[in-house]
Amino acid sequence: MSGTDGTDSTPPGGPERTAGASPGGGPRERTRRAPSPVGAGRPDPGLFTETDLEKQRGLRRMKAVATGLLVFVAVVYALATWAESRGAGAWAGYVASAAEAGMVGALADWFAVTALFRHPLGIPVPHTAIIPTKKDQLGRSLGDFVGENFLSEQVVREKLGSVEMSRRVGEWLARPANADRVTEELATALRGGLGVLKDSDIQSIIGEAVTRRAQTAEISPVLGRLLEQTVSGGGHHAAVDLTCAKAHDWLIEHRDSVMTAIEGGAPGWTPRFVDRRVGERVYRELLRFATDIRDQPEHPARAALDRFLHDLAAQLQHDPATRARVERLKADLVRRDEVQDLIASAWHSLRDMLLAAAADERSALRIRARAAVLAAGERLGTDERLRAKLDGWAADAAVYVVNGYRREITSLITDTVANWDARHTSRKIELHIGRDLQFIRLNGTIIGALAGLVIHTVTVALGG
């Protein structure tokens, strides 16, 4: 059938049969291959699939049946009219009237069905070729229909409420096989995410975050409270014990260095042997002092150290000068390259640990993640309040998306339809619904014949 521009309305792209312009779809067929309207290497949107070809054969058969019935009633009409003119009797008038009305019904319905897809006989009759000429308008109407009837807030909430999404998700997650699958997918996503991230960017972000946090948060009061709690609880004793033991060991291992330092501080006018004797005496006293502190928990020096630490804890919390000095020390420390390198190495260690844990099915991370998934599924199956809360969140999120992006969602329909080729769209739609529409032609022929018979009967009865 010809289109509005006089070209054949068959989609291009491969051998196909096109029907001639006749009321029944026409028995005239020819095979041709039209050039593809798209660039080389891209799929032709007008190319018929195997399903389309099968539907085309079914449509052609139904057109032949409908056209055959039209031809049949036309032959009956001709014979009945001839018989009536030859005086065959009243029956010929009944048959001729029925056949005549059947032809009118068949032609009218052929016109109506054909007008949906093209201009009948290629004649641009107004309000024909509805689908190709009104394609964009139909797309907008379809988009508006979907937006008003499928994307309304009430419909979305009712649908999500009837689905019971959280309960179904919980039942699915509670199955061990599904928990394994979710855990595997999470591990894959973690490995992929860590692989995509650039180490330099992450290090910069972490370094900047740590630096900013350290600069904005005053650390002195925190250190003071920590030190106060530690000293009050005796937590520092282990550190003092270790320090005293190491100091004693150091004095023993470095006796010569200590002696040299003591002798070097003696006056130049004293004899050497005197310096030596004084140095040995000082060294023995230092070693005895270190030994007493190490072995006597109640040594006065330890008590003095406790008082010093108590005072330092109070100063860190309440003395402005001490707090200012700590803040300056903190700022200098944070800016040092060694600290930034420590942050970078910490990120590398964390990244390697996460990658190794994600790849190992028996790692603590994977095992805990699987247990968490199973626990979440079991809780969703038993906790009705949690399910109601999650369903409410899901409904609110869906409604937010629908209300905020309804126009964008419906524009997917309208824009898609607008981008379709009108001729191809008409042919595709005809393949999908054209076979059923041929029954309208059949029914029109039969109903028209019955109506003509009834009208003729009533006319004869009233006139007789």
Stockholm file with secondary structure:
# STOCKHOLM 1.0

chainA/1-464         MSGTDGTDSTPPGGPERTAGASPGGGPRERTRRAPSPVGAGRPDPGLFTETDLEKQRGLRRMKAVATGLLVFVAVVYALATWAESRGAGAWAGYVASAAEAGMVGALADWFAVTALFRHPLGIPVPHTAIIPTKKDQLGRSLGDFVGENFLSEQVVREKLGSVEMSRRVGEWLARPANADRVTEELATALRGGLGVLKDSDIQSIIGEAVTRRAQTAEISPVLGRLLEQTVSGGGHHAAVDLTCAKAHDWLIEHRDSVMTAIEGGAPGWTPRFVDRRVGERVYRELLRFATDIRDQPEHPARAALDRFLHDLAAQLQHDPATRARVERLKADLVRRDEVQDLIASAWHSLRDMLLAAAADERSALRIRARAAVLAAGERLGTDERLRAKLDGWAADAAVYVVNGYRREITSLITDTVANWDARHTSRKIELHIGRDLQFIRLNGTIIGALAGLVIHTVTVALGG
#=GR chainA/1-464 SS CBCTTSSBCSCCSSCEEEECSSTTSCSCEEEECCCCSSCTTSCCTTCCCHHHHHHHHHHHHHHHHHHHHHHHHHHHHHHHHHHHHTTCCHHHHHHHHHHHHHHHHHHHHHHHHHHHHSCGGGCCCTTCSHHHHSHHHHHHHHHHHHHHHTSSHHHHHHHHHHHTHHHHHHHHHTSHHHHHHHHHHHHHHHHHHHHHSCHHHHHHHHHHHHHHHHHHSCCHHHHHHHHHHHHHTTTTHHHHHHHHHHHHHHHHHTHHHHHHHHHHTSCTTSCHHHHHHHHHHHHHHHHHHHHHHHHCTTCHHHHHHHHHHHHHHHHHHHCHHHHHHHHHHHHHHHHSHHHHHHHHHHHHHHHHHHHHHHHCTTSHHHHHHHHHHHHHHHHHHHCHHHHHHHHHHHHHHHHHHHHHHHHHHHHHHHHHHHHSCHHHHHHHHHHHHHHHHHHHHHHHHHHHHHHHHHHHHHHHHHHC
#=GC SS_cons         CBCTTSSBCSCCSSCEEEECSSTTSCSCEEEECCCCSSCTTSCCTTCCCHHHHHHHHHHHHHHHHHHHHHHHHHHHHHHHHHHHHTTCCHHHHHHHHHHHHHHHHHHHHHHHHHHHHSCGGGCCCTTCSHHHHSHHHHHHHHHHHHHHHTSSHHHHHHHHHHHTHHHHHHHHHTSHHHHHHHHHHHHHHHHHHHHHSCHHHHHHHHHHHHHHHHHHSCCHHHHHHHHHHHHHTTTTHHHHHHHHHHHHHHHHHTHHHHHHHHHHTSCTTSCHHHHHHHHHHHHHHHHHHHHHHHHCTTCHHHHHHHHHHHHHHHHHHHCHHHHHHHHHHHHHHHHSHHHHHHHHHHHHHHHHHHHHHHHCTTSHHHHHHHHHHHHHHHHHHHCHHHHHHHHHHHHHHHHHHHHHHHHHHHHHHHHHHHHSCHHHHHHHHHHHHHHHHHHHHHHHHHHHHHHHHHHHHHHHHHHC
//
